Amino acid sequence: MLTVENLTKSFTMHILDGQRIAGCRDVSFTVGKGEFWALAGPSGAGKSTVLKCLYRTYLPDAGRVLYDSAQFGRVDLASAAERTIIAIRRRELGYVSQFLQVIPRVPALEVVMEPLLAKNGLSRDEAQIRAASLLDRLRISRKLFSTYPATFSGGEQQRVNIARAIAWEPRLLLLDEPTASLDAASIDAVVELLNELRAAGTTMIGIFHDPQIMARVASHTVHFEREESFCHA
């Protein structure tokens, strides 16, 4: 489903006289449909940079990201037109960051329902049932369903974030430390949901610093080594 070839990204630091920081360099791996690939390695090794290049939050300096899209066939996510990337995000590609970014005054239940209505075309009743079930399983109190997530704890926000991302069952899901701020019981719930999602056909690529959690979800692992921080043109 996804082939990453020699992916490279650096960042220019203008406050350091234009020096460039290496984000990732010559990263290559191939992900099959229904697999879960974990990106492992020390902090600063480029794992999050790779995920953001796959989602096209970052535009790579070099390399290719060949994705077998259900809409467009094989697409290079590193060079595709912006409208193609937006269309793929809307219908195929999900992303779980470490932070919840939503409209401030939207209740938690509506936050999770939104992609079900927009992407899956469910009725409001169907979307509400699905969203409530996910929030229940992720241990969000029903008293909070009508409350704005901006008022939640970090762990609660992350669970809402995960529910929103997996609710519509994207074809490819990217996860950046989805369990970083969660307690043991919440981690168990997330692991169970991710394994169910994969069994239903979703392909996933994720970052987990805890090797025990990683072993519970990943079918394959890419190991990153820390690069020299600065590189020169």
C-alpha positions in Angstrom: 0.0 0.0 0.0 2.8 2.4 0.8 6.5 2.5 -0.3 8.8 5.1 1.2 12.0 5.6 -0.9 15.0 7.6 0.4 12.8 10.1 2.2 14.9 13.1 3.3 13.8 16.3 5.1 15.9 19.1 6.7 15.0 22.4 8.3 16.8 25.7 7.8 17.6 27.6 11.0 17.8 31.3 10.2 18.8 32.2 13.7 21.8 29.9 13.3 23.1 31.6 10.1 21.2 29.4 7.8 22.4 26.1 9.1 20.2 23.1 8.3 19.0 20.6 10.9 18.5 17.1 9.6 15.0 15.9 10.2 15.3 12.5 8.5 17.7 11.2 5.9 17.3 8.4 3.3 14.5 6.6 5.0 13.0 3.6 3.1 10.5 1.0 3.9 7.4 -0.7 2.4 4.1 -1.2 4.1 1.6 -3.9 3.0 -2.2 -3.6 3.2 -3.4 -4.3 6.7 0.0 -4.2 8.3 1.0 -2.0 11.3 4.5 -0.6 11.1 6.0 0.9 14.2 8.7 3.6 13.9 11.2 3.0 16.7 14.3 4.8 17.9 15.6 7.6 20.2 14.1 11.0 20.4 15.4 13.3 17.6 15.9 10.4 15.2 13.3 11.7 12.8 10.3 9.5 13.5 7.7 12.3 13.8 9.3 14.1 10.8 8.7 11.0 8.6 5.0 10.8 9.8 4.5 14.5 8.9 6.1 14.0 5.5 3.7 11.0 4.9 0.7 13.2 5.8 2.4 16.1 3.8 2.4 18.5 6.8 6.0 18.7 5.7 7.2 18.8 2.1 10.2 16.4 1.8 13.5 17.7 0.3 14.0 14.4 -1.6 12.6 10.9 -1.9 9.2 9.4 -2.8 6.2 8.3 -0.9 4.2 6.0 -3.2 0.7 5.4 -1.9 -1.9 3.1 -3.6 -4.9 5.4 -3.3 -8.4 4.0 -3.7 -9.3 7.2 -5.5 -6.3 8.0 -7.7 -4.3 4.8 -8.0 -0.6 5.1 -7.2 0.2 8.6 -6.0 3.5 10.1 -4.8 2.5 11.9 -1.7 5.8 13.8 -1.7 5.0 15.6 -5.0 1.3 15.3 -5.6 -0.8 18.4 -6.1 -2.3 19.9 -3.0 -5.8 19.2 -4.1 -5.0 15.5 -4.4 -3.5 15.4 -0.9 -6.6 17.1 0.5 -8.9 14.6 -1.2 -6.9 11.7 0.1 -7.0 13.1 3.6 -10.7 13.5 3.4 -11.5 10.0 2.3 -8.5 7.7 3.1 -5.8 9.1 5.3 -6.1 9.7 9.1 -3.6 11.2 11.5 -3.4 11.1 15.3 -1.1 13.8 16.7 -0.2 14.1 20.4 -2.6 17.1 20.7 -6.3 17.6 20.0 -7.0 20.4 17.6 -10.7 21.1 17.2 -13.0 24.1 17.2 -13.0 25.2 20.9 -16.8 25.3 21.5 -17.8 21.9 20.1 -18.9 19.2 22.6 -16.8 16.0 22.7 -19.5 13.8 21.2 -19.9 16.2 18.2 -16.1 16.2 17.8 -16.1 12.4 17.3 -19.3 12.4 15.2 -18.1 15.0 12.7 -15.9 12.6 10.5 -18.6 10.0 10.6 -21.1 12.4 9.2 -18.6 14.0 6.7 -16.6 11.0 5.6 -18.8 7.9 6.1 -22.1 9.6 5.4 -23.9 8.1 8.4 -27.1 9.6 9.7 -26.9 11.6 12.9 -28.4 8.8 15.0 -25.9 6.2 13.6 -23.0 8.6 14.1 -24.0 9.4 17.6 -24.3 5.7 18.5 -20.8 4.9 17.0 -19.2 8.0 18.7 -20.7 7.3 22.1 -19.6 3.7 21.9 -16.0 4.7 21.2 -15.9 7.3 24.0 -17.4 4.7 26.4 -14.7 2.2 25.5 -12.0 4.9 25.9 -13.3 5.6 29.4 -14.7 9.1 28.8 -17.5 9.7 31.2 -20.9 10.3 29.6 -21.1 13.5 31.8 -18.4 14.9 29.5 -20.1 14.1 26.2 -21.7 17.5 26.0 -18.6 19.3 27.4 -16.0 21.1 25.4 -12.8 19.1 25.1 -10.7 22.3 25.7 -11.7 21.9 29.4 -10.5 18.3 29.6 -7.3 16.9 31.0 -4.5 16.0 28.6 -5.3 12.3 28.8 -9.0 12.9 28.2 -8.2 15.1 25.2 -6.0 12.5 23.7 -8.7 9.8 24.1 -11.2 12.1 22.3 -8.5 12.6 19.6 -8.1 8.9 19.1 -11.8 8.3 19.0 -12.2 10.9 16.3 -9.4 9.5 14.2 -10.5 5.9 14.3 -14.3 6.4 14.2 -14.4 6.6 10.4 -12.0 3.7 9.9 -9.5 5.4 7.5 -7.8 3.3 4.9 -4.3 4.4 6.2 -3.8 5.8 9.7 -0.7 7.6 11.1 -0.2 7.7 14.8 2.3 10.0 16.6 2.6 8.7 20.2 -1.1 8.1 20.7 -0.7 6.6 24.2 2.0 9.0 25.6 -0.3 10.7 28.1 -2.6 7.8 29.0 -2.9 5.6 32.1 -2.6 1.8 31.9 -6.4 1.1 31.6 -6.7 3.7 28.8 -3.7 2.2 27.0 -5.3 -1.2 27.1 -8.5 0.2 25.6 -6.5 2.0 22.8 -4.5 -1.2 22.0 -7.7 -3.2 21.8 -9.3 -0.6 19.4 -6.2 -0.4 17.2 -6.0 -4.2 16.9 -9.7 -4.3 15.9 -9.2 -1.5 13.4 -6.3 -3.4 11.8 -8.3 -6.6 11.7 -11.0 -4.7 9.8 -8.5 -3.7 7.1 -6.9 -0.4 8.2 -3.2 -0.1 7.5 -1.3 1.8 10.2 2.1 3.5 10.9 2.8 4.6 14.4 5.3 5.9 16.9 5.5 4.3 20.3 8.4 5.0 22.7 7.2 2.2 25.0 8.5 -1.1 23.4 5.9 -3.2 25.4 3.0 -1.2 23.9 4.6 -1.3 20.5 4.9 -5.1 20.6 1.1 -5.4 21.3 0.1 -3.6 18.1 2.9 -3.7 15.6 3.4 -6.3 12.9 6.7 -4.8 11.7 9.2 -2.3 13.0 11.5 0.3 11.4 14.5 1.2 13.6 15.8 4.8 13.4 19.2 5.9 14.5 19.9 9.5 15.5 21.5 11.5 12.7 24.1 14.2 13.2 22.0 17.2 14.2 23.5 19.7 11.7 24.2 19.1 8.0 25.7 21.5 5.5 24.6 22.2 1.9 
